[in-house]
């Protein structure tokens, strides 16, 4: 092959002079749609890398996944719970259950026990006792507290909230009250 043959560009559509494993290669340009797709993919990958790896704008997956796991755990605990002291203490560690219990407590119980749960300790004119101290009138175990919420103590002026709230919401109220205490 002479120098003039080496430096002349091949004609488009012609067969290149080299053969590899019996395969001949045509000298053709890539189609424009293919090149356009390649360039768009490169631009997208650079923008994606900048947005997710460099900018810090998107929320990280860790907190979002942990929040979803907590929500699922709270739902599982509410729907398939067995009323025991240990389960009520476990419920008092779940933020979603505590929030549900707080909502029910504020709408039904705060009138007597005050929103701070301090009752007579904070305001002597309040009807209900302090629920944040270590001494409870009707027992210091979670199941005893659940029994008071569920069945009430009519002699002391505590209505039975079980028929109004149901078992799940009554347990959520107990979990909210227990969230102010240390689990044994």
C-alpha positions in Angstrom: 0.0 0.0 0.0 1.4 3.4 -1.0 1.4 6.5 1.1 -1.2 8.1 -1.1 -3.6 5.2 -0.6 -3.2 5.3 3.2 -4.1 9.0 3.5 -7.1 9.1 1.1 -10.3 8.9 3.1 -12.4 5.9 2.2 -15.6 6.5 0.3 -18.8 6.1 2.5 -20.4 2.8 2.0 -17.2 1.1 0.8 -15.7 -1.9 2.5 -12.7 -1.2 4.7 -9.5 -3.0 3.7 -9.0 -4.9 6.9 -10.8 -8.1 7.7 -11.0 -9.6 11.2 -12.2 -13.2 11.7 -13.7 -13.1 8.2 -15.8 -10.1 9.0 -15.7 -7.2 6.6 -16.5 -3.7 8.0 -18.3 -1.1 6.0 -17.2 2.5 6.2 -20.5 4.2 7.2 -21.4 7.0 9.6 -23.6 6.2 12.6 -27.2 7.3 12.0 -28.2 10.8 13.4 -30.9 9.3 15.6 -28.3 7.1 17.2 -25.8 10.0 17.8 -28.6 12.2 19.1 -29.6 9.4 21.6 -25.9 9.1 22.7 -25.5 12.8 23.3 -28.8 13.1 25.2 -27.7 10.1 27.4 -24.4 11.8 28.2 -26.1 15.1 29.1 -28.7 13.3 31.2 -26.0 11.3 33.1 -24.1 14.5 33.9 -27.2 16.3 35.1 -28.3 13.2 37.2 -24.8 13.0 38.7 -24.8 16.7 39.6 -28.3 16.6 41.1 -28.0 13.5 43.2 -24.2 13.4 44.0 -23.2 17.0 44.2 -26.1 19.4 44.9 -27.5 17.8 48.1 -31.0 18.8 47.0 -32.8 15.5 47.1 -33.9 13.9 50.4 -31.6 11.1 51.3 -33.1 7.6 51.3 -32.1 6.7 54.9 -34.6 8.9 56.8 -37.4 8.3 54.3 -36.9 4.5 54.6 -36.7 4.6 58.4 -39.9 6.7 58.6 -41.7 4.2 56.3 -40.4 1.3 58.4 -41.6 3.0 61.6 -45.1 3.6 60.0 -45.3 -0.1 59.0 -44.2 -1.2 62.4 -46.8 1.0 64.1 -49.5 -0.3 61.8 -48.5 -3.9 62.5 -48.4 -3.2 66.2 -51.8 -1.6 66.2 -53.6 -4.2 64.2 -52.0 -7.4 65.5 -51.3 -6.5 69.1 -52.0 -8.5 72.2 -52.7 -6.5 75.2 -49.7 -7.1 77.5 -47.5 -4.8 79.6 -44.6 -5.4 77.3 -46.6 -4.6 74.1 -47.9 -1.4 75.6 -44.4 -0.4 76.6 -43.3 -1.2 73.0 -46.1 0.9 71.6 -45.0 3.8 73.8 -41.8 3.9 71.7 -43.6 4.3 68.4 -43.9 7.9 67.3 -47.0 7.4 65.1 -48.9 5.5 67.8 -47.9 8.2 70.4 -49.2 10.9 68.0 -52.5 9.1 67.6 -52.8 8.6 71.3 -52.0 12.3 71.9 -54.8 13.3 69.5 -57.3 11.2 71.3 -56.0 12.3 74.7 -56.3 16.0 73.9 -59.8 15.6 72.6 -61.2 13.4 75.5 -58.9 13.4 78.5 -57.2 16.8 78.5 -60.3 18.4 80.1 -59.7 16.6 83.3 -56.0 15.7 83.2 -54.9 18.9 81.3 -52.9 18.8 78.0 -49.6 18.6 80.0 -50.9 15.4 81.8 -50.1 17.1 85.1 -53.8 17.3 86.3 -54.2 18.4 90.0 -50.4 18.9 90.4 -50.4 21.8 87.9 -53.9 23.1 88.6 -55.6 22.3 91.9 -59.0 23.0 90.2 -58.4 20.1 87.7 -60.4 16.9 88.3 -57.9 14.2 87.1 -54.7 13.2 88.9 -51.2 13.7 87.6 -50.3 11.1 84.9 -46.6 12.0 84.7 -45.6 11.1 88.3 -44.5 7.6 89.5 -47.5 7.0 91.8 -50.8 6.0 90.1 -54.0 5.7 92.0 -55.2 2.4 90.3 -51.9 0.6 89.7 -48.5 1.4 88.1 -48.6 -1.3 85.4 -49.6 -0.5 81.8 -52.5 -3.1 81.9 -53.9 -1.5 85.0 -53.8 1.9 83.2 -55.4 0.3 80.2 -58.2 -1.1 82.4 -58.8 2.4 83.9 -59.0 4.0 80.4 -61.2 1.1 79.0 -63.6 0.6 81.9 -63.3 3.8 83.8 -63.7 4.4 87.6 -67.1 5.9 88.0 -66.6 6.5 91.8 -63.7 8.9 91.0 -65.4 10.5 88.0 -63.5 8.7 85.3 -65.8 7.6 82.5 -65.3 4.4 80.6 -63.7 5.3 77.3 -63.4 1.8 75.9 -66.8 1.8 74.2 -66.1 5.3 72.7 -62.5 4.7 71.6 -62.2 1.0 71.0 -59.3 -1.2 71.9 -56.8 0.2 69.4 -57.3 3.9 70.3 -57.5 3.1 74.0 -54.1 1.3 73.7 -52.8 4.4 71.8 -53.9 6.7 74.6 -52.1 4.4 77.2 -49.0 4.4 74.9 -49.1 8.2 74.9 -49.3 8.4 78.7 -46.5 5.7 79.0 -44.3 7.8 76.6 -43.8 10.2 79.6 -42.3 7.3 81.7 -39.2 5.1 81.5 -39.8 1.5 80.5 -38.7 -1.0 83.1 
